[in-house]
Amino acid sequence: MNEYDELVNNQHGETDFDEIFHKHYIYVVSRNNFIAEGFSDAFKTPNDNDILINPQGGRHFRLHPNGEINPPLRNDEGIHLYTWDASKATNDEPWLGIIPRTPEEIARDSLPDIETVRAAKMLEINETTRFIITQGLDIETSEGLFTFRLYEHDQINLLGLSVDLAAALAGKPALTNPAEGVWYSADKQPHRHWSVADFTTITNELTMHKMTQLTYGGKLKAMVRSAKSIKEIESIFYGMEVL
């Protein structure tokens, strides 16, 4: 005997029909007819948009009179398992409008949509571009070969020192004395005075490094924006040759 057929006996052994029947409803997403929610009026008051599928159900929701109690309406990935087709529902059996989705339909929805893949690829390119820029370069100077990083604080410092050096070379008030050199440090090295020529080499090469990566990353992102398929987007990667 299932819940739909159960009778609830009161303390005198009599059948209490007021306890038997509850109305079962579903909520359907209008744009695609996916069944997003199912409930019994024993636990929730229906709204005008909810669809009655069983006027004489048990206390707990079922998609069909003899179906599973409170069945899952989505799988573990959040994909809807049922759709609603009002043309198949009848007055006597409104639940016939509930249509299980095919495995192929569910599998198709499990795949990421192209705009999600596009956004993820754009983020990947941005992060890779930023990382490569911050790694900087090994630069040959008159003092030897040194590694110079280009994190945001490095970029700010180099810009400020470059402006100050330009002012000093123009005879304007400045903190830098060109004769002594520019006070700056290579990666994991103590600060030292770099000659104007060395500092100019350092700033020029690091600037070119940053601009090269930004230009390259911009070309990759343009390719991602114009891609027509997920496969095409996934074929784009940092390090590939571009025109």
N, C-alpha and C positions, 0 to 999 in steps of 0.2 A: 504494500500500500504506500503510495507516495503522498507528499504533503498536500497535493492538490485534492486528493480524495479523503484526507483525514477528517475525522469529526472530533471536535473537542467536547468532551463530556464535562458537565459541571458536577458539583459535589453530590448531586442527587442522582447521577447516572443518566441525566437527560442530555440530549444533543443540543448544543448551543450554536446555532447557525451563524450568529453574529460574529463568532470567533473564527469562522472558517475562511471567509472570502476577503481578499485584499486585491486591490487593483495594481497591476504591474505596468510600468511605463518605461519608455526609452527616450533618450534625448539624441537627436540626429543632427550632425553638422550639415548645415544647409548647402554649403558649396560643393560637397562631394558625397553626401548621403551616408557618411560613416556613422555607425552607432557608437557614440562616445560614452554613454552612461545608461545603466539600467537600474531600476529601483522599485521597491514596493511602497505603496502609500502607508504601510505600517511604520515606515521609518522616515519618509520624506513627503512633503506636500508638493504635488506636481504643479508646474507652471503651464501657461496656455500653450507654450511651444512643445511641451512633452507629448509623446504619442502613446495612447493607450493600446497595449497589445494583449492584455488579458484582464477582463473585468471581474473574473472569479478565480484569482490565484490564491496561493497560500500566503503565509506571513512573509516568507523570504522570496526574493526575486528569482524568476526563471525566465529564460528566453522562450521556452515552450512549456506547456503544462506538465510534461513528464521529464523535463530537462534537468540539468545540474543546477543546484542551488548556487546563486551568485556566481555565475560562470565568468571567467576572465573575458573582457571585451578587447583587450590588447595583449600582444605577446611581450616577452621580456625586453624587446627593443622599443616598445611603445607603439608598435604598428597596429592599426585597427584590424580586427578579425571579421567584422560583419558590416554589411551595408543594409540600407532600408530601401525596399521597392514597394511603394504604396499600391502599385497596380496589381501586385500578387496577394495583397491582404484582402480578406473577406470580412464581412460583418460577424460571421460566426467564428472565424479563425483568423483574427488580425495578425497573429504571430507568423503567418505564412509570408508576410512581407519581409521577414528577417532572412537575409541571404548570406551564408558563409562565403567569405572571400576565398579564391583559389590560392593554392601555394604559390603559383606564378605571380599573382597580384601582390601577395604579401612580400615575396622575395624582391619584386621590383621596387616596392616602397622602402625596402631595407637598404637599398643602394642610396648613397648620398646624391642629392640633386647637384646640378652643374654649378649653381651659384655658391653653394656651400664649399665645393671643391675649389672654385675660383678664389673665394675669399681666403681659404686656407693657404693656397699657393702664394697669393699676394703677401700674406703675413710671413710665410717662409722666406720669400725673397727679401722682404724688408729686414727681417732679423739676420739673415746671412750677410746682407750688405753691411749692416751696422757692425756685425762681428768682425768682418774682414777689415773694415775701415779702422776699427779700434786696435787691431793687431799691429797697425803701422808698418814700418819698413826697417830694413837694415840699410843704413846710409854710411857711405864712405866719406870721412872728413879728414882734415889735416892732422887730426889727433888719432885717427884710426877708424875702424868699423864699429858702429854702435847701432843698437836697436832703439828706435823711437816709437812709442805707442801713440795712439791718437784717440784716447777716450775723450769724453766731452770736456772734462776739465783741462786736458791737454790742448784741445782746440781753442778753448777760451784763453788759456795762458799764451799760446803762440800768437793768437790774434792781438792780444794786448801788448806783448813784447814787440811785435812787428810794427804796430802803430807807434809805440814809444820810440823804437829805433828810427823809424822814418822821420819822426819829429826831431830827434837828435841830429840826424844827418842833414836836416834842413835848417839847423841852427836854432830850432825852437826849444822852449823849456821841455826837459825830459829827464827821466830817472836813469836812462841808459847812457853810459859814456862809451861812445864807439871805440875810443882808444883802448879801453879795458876789455871790451867785448860784451856779449849778451849773457846774462846770468840764467842758465837753464840746465836741465839734467836729462841725460839719456835714461832708458829703462834700467832700473835697479843700479843706477850709478849716482854718486854724489853730484851736487850742482857744481858747475864750473863756468868760467867765462869762455864763451865761444866767440871766435873772431867774427866780424861782420860777414866775411865771405862764407865761413862755415854755417853760420846761422841762416844766411840767405839760402844756402844749399838745402839745409834741413827743412826750412819752411816751404821752399819751392817743391821739393820732392814729396813732402807729406801732403801738400795741397793738391798736387797732380794725382797722388795716390787716391785721395778722397774723391776727387772729381771723376777719375776713371771708374771707380766702383759705383758711384752714383749714376753715371751715364750707362754703365753696363746693366745695373739693376733696373734702371728705367726702361731699357730696351726689353728686358725679360718681362717686366710687368705689362708693357704694351702688347707683347705676344700673348700673355695670359688674358688680357682684356679682350683680345680679338679671337681667342680660341672658340671653336664651335662645339667641342665635345669634351667630355671628361678625360678621355684617352689623350687628346691633344694637350690638355692642361697638364696632365701628369707626366707628359714627355718633356716638359720644360723644367730645366734645373740649372742651378748656379754652377758655372764652369763650362757650360755648353758653348759652342761657337755660335756667335750671332753676327749678322751683317751690320 
